[in-house]
Amino acid sequence: MKDTIVFALTSSLELADEICQHLHIERGAIKVNHFADGEILVEPEISVRGRDVFLIQSTSDPVSETYMEVLIALDAFKRASAREVTVVMPYFGYARQDRKARARQPITAKLMADLLQAAGADRIVTLDLHAPQIQGFFDIPIDDLSATSLFGQYYRAKNFQEEVVVVSPDHGGASRARRLSDVIPNSTIAIIDKRRTQPNVAEAINLIGDVEGKIAIVVDDIIDTGGSLLGGINMLYAKGATKVYCACSHGVLSRNALDNIENSQIEELVVTNSIEMSDEKKKCKKIKQISIGYMLAKTIEAIQDHKPVSDIWKIFND
């Protein structure tokens, strides 16, 4: 790892420090200034000439600002003659704008992919893209990691005595629910049939599968306001589930999400630290955060050693 430098921008400092601890290296010094008029200046404070740079930054709130920090940093690294730059973006902002759902809508996820490549990214590492097809928006290598193995390890340790059913909150997440079910012994899957009436608003219509007398684990990629999650939880209890847990890769948790979760019947919400939580969110007793730091560190090692990233999942399957 002699020629490897890990930098972090403003949204992922704690995660980057954990990654560096696992890699036994120091985080690279970089200065990020936000001027009064909103302009951003990013300056690496150490030489990157001929070295492999890994830039850690989730593009969470404020999404557009964190993206601009990444783009400006990429330009700085390229102009400073970095050999290769990998953007480690655990939470890929704008991923929900991955298609034209209505006339005249943009496909902003594709725009972000184009901007990252134009700015100089040589590789992208991300976690649980909202739609796996977003990988096709890139013409550079992209590793779309998954938190499924981490969730499986966490729930196996609970040693549930009742039957377990893994629930997808919509049709699009069925494959994610299947992957989690595959690593939780003797579990089945179910799918909530829901209709999204507008952004951040969805209505649970029906349930495909059986949850009666079982512990339900709802698995999703993003929880934003938590409104559609609550509708699904209420349906699961109405259909006979004994307890409802929830796991999601990215805890956006905006607006009144904390109140929604605290006042719900959910036993526990497990999120990763792909998005750093504020002190207020950490105080929510129903939210449990697990770390992806070790997974990302092993991914960086695999990339540098030219080894398969897919082998990492074996670490968490015991």
N, C-alpha and C positions, 0 to 999 in steps of 0.2 A: 504493500500500500504506500510505498515511498513516494510515488508520483501522483498520489490521489489527494485531492483537497475537497473537503465538504464545507459548503457555505450555507447559511440560512438567511432568509429575509425576515420580514417583520411578523409573519403569521405562524411560523413553525419553529421558533427558537428552542422551546423545550424539547420538542421531538428531535430536532437536529442534535442537541446536546446528548440525548440518550443514544442516538445512532452512533455518534462519535465515541461514546463510552464503550459501546460494543466493539467498535473497530479499533479501539486503543489509539486514537489520533485526536488532535486538538481541532476544534472547529476553526475554519479560516476566518480571519478578520475582514469584515466588509462594512462599509458605511452607507446607510440609507438616509437621505435627507428629503423631507417633504417641505417645500417652500410655501410661503404664505398664499400664493396664487394657485396652489395645487400641483405645481410641477414637482417631479421626482428626480433625484440624482442618486445613482448607485455607483460606488467606487470600491473595488477590491483593494484592500490595504496591504496585500502581499502579492508577490509575483505568481502568475499562473502560466507563464511561458512554457510551452511544451508539456503541460501537465493535464491530467484528467480531472475535470471539475464536476462535482455533483452539487446541484443547487436544490435545496429543500424549501418548498413553499406550497402550501395549500391555498388555493384561490377562493377562500371563504370571505365572509363579510369583513371589509368592503370589497366585493368581488372585483370590480373594475380596477381599483387601486392596486390590489395585490397582483393582478395580471400585469399591469404596467410596470410594477417593480421587477417582475420576472423578465419581461421583454427588454427593459433597459439594462438589467444585469447581463442578459445574454449578449447584448451589443458590446458591453464593456469587456466581457470575457473574450469575445472574438477579436476585438481590436487589441487586446493584450496578448494575443497569440496562444490562447489555450489550445491544447491538442484536440480534446473532445469535451463537449459539455452535455451532461445528462441532467435533465430537469426531473426531479423527483417531486411530483405533484399528487400527493395522496388523495386530495379532493379536487377534482377537475371541475371548476366552475363553468356554468353555462351548459353543462352536459344534458340538462333537461330540454334544451332547445336543439334537439338532434334531428328534427324532420319538420316538414311543413304540414302541420295538423290542420291548418286552415289556409285559405287563399291569402297571399301577400305576407305570410310569415317568413322571417329569416331562419336560416339554419346556422345559429350562432356558434354551435359546437364546432362546425367545420371552419368558421371564420377564426376561432381561437387556435385550431390546429394549424391553419395557414400562417397565422401571425407568429406562433412559436417557431415554426420552421424557418420563416423569413428572417426572424431575429437571430437565428443561429443555433437552435437546439439540434443536437445530433442523435439524441435518444430521449424517450419519455418513459418514466416509471410512474404508474398511477395505481389506484386501488378501487376496485369495484365500480367501473364506469357505469353510469346510469343505463346506457345501452352498449353492449359489447361491440356493436357495429361501428361505434365511433373510432375504433382502432383503424378502420378503413379510411378515415379522413386523413391519416398521416402517411407520408411517403418515407418516413424514417422509422427505425425499430421502436416498438412500444411494448412494454411489459405491463399488462393489466392484471395486477395481483388480486387476490381474493382473501377476505377475512373469514371465509367459511371454516377453514381448518382451525382458526383461533376460537371461533364460536363453538365448534364441535368439541374442542378440548375443554372449554369452560363448562359446557353443559354436561359432558360425560362425568366431570368431577363432582357434579351434584348428586349423582347416583339416584335418579328419580325412581321411585318404587311403582308409580303408576305408568300406564302406557303414555307414550309421547307422540304427538302429531305436530309436524312442522308445517306452518301455514304461510302461504304466499299471500300478500295483501292485494295482489292483482294477477292477471294472466301473464303479464310480462316477466314477473319474478318467479315463475314456476320452476325454471331450471335452477335458480339459486336455492329454492326450497328443497329441491331434489338433491342437490349437492350436500346440503346440511344434513338432510335425512340419511344420506349414505354414510356419514361419519358419526351418527348417533344410533347405536344398536337398537334394533326392534322398533324403529319409528316409522310412521307413515306420513303422507303429505295430504294437505287440503289447500284449496284455492278460494279466496274471496273474490266474488264477481262484483266489481264496483264500476261506477260510472263517474268520470271526472267532468263536472259541469263548468268549471273555470279554474284558473291557476289557484293552488292551495285549497281547493274545495272538491271533495269527492264523496260519493254516497255509496255505501255498501248495499248491494242489491240481493245477493244470494250467496250460498256457500256450496262449493263442490267438494265433497268428502265428508268424513265422519269425525267429529270431535267429542262426542258424548262420552263422559266419564274419563276423559283423557286430559293430560297437561298439554296445552298448546304453546308452541314457540313461534311467534310471528317474526319472520326474517325479511328485512328490506335493505335497500342500499342507502336511502336518504329519509330522514325524518325532519321535516321543516317546521311547520306550525303544530303538527300532531293531530290536526282535526280529522283527517281521514283515518288515522290510526285508531282514534277513539271509537269511531263508528264500527270498525272491524272488531275491536275488543268486545264491545257490547253485543255484537252479533254472536261471537264465539261463546260468550257466557249464556246467551239465550238458547244456543244450540246444545248446551250441556257440558261445555268445557269446565273442568274443576279449577284450574288455574291458568292464567295467561301471562307468559313472559314475552319479551320482545328483544330482538337484536338487530342493530343496524350499523352499517359501516361508517356512515357520516351523520353525526348529530348536529345538523344545522341549527335546530332549536331556536327559531326566530319567533317574534311577536309574543303570543301568550302560550307558547309551547310548554314552559315549565308548569304553569298553572294547570294546563290540560293534563299533563302527565301526573302531577301530584294528586289531582282530584279524580283520576280514573281508577278503575279496578285492576290495573296492571300490577303484577307482582314486582316486576323489575324490568328496567330498560338497560340493555347493555350496548354501549357505543365504543368505538375505537377512538384513539386520540389523533385521528387524521385531521380533525379540527380541534384546536386548543379550546378548552372550556374556561369560561370566566369563573371567578370565585362564586358568583351567584349560582351558576349552573352546578358547580361542584357541591353546593350545599343541598341540592335536591336529593333526598334520601332514596328515591326510587331509581336513580340513575347510577349505573356502575360503569366505569371506564376501564377498558383494557388496552394495552399498548401494542402498537405495530412496529415499535422501534427495532426490536430484534429481527423481525422479518425483513425490514428494509435494510438493516445492516448486512444480513446474509445475502440479500439481493445485490447490494453493491459489491460485496465480495465475489459473488458468482459472476457478475458482469466483468469485473477486473481480472478474474482468473479464467475467463472464457469457459465457464461451466453452465450447465442447464439451470435456469431459474426454477423450473418446475420441480427440481429435486428438493427444494426448500420445504414443500408441503409435508414431506415425510417426517420432518422434525416435530410437527404438531399433531401427528396422527396416533401417537402413543397414548 
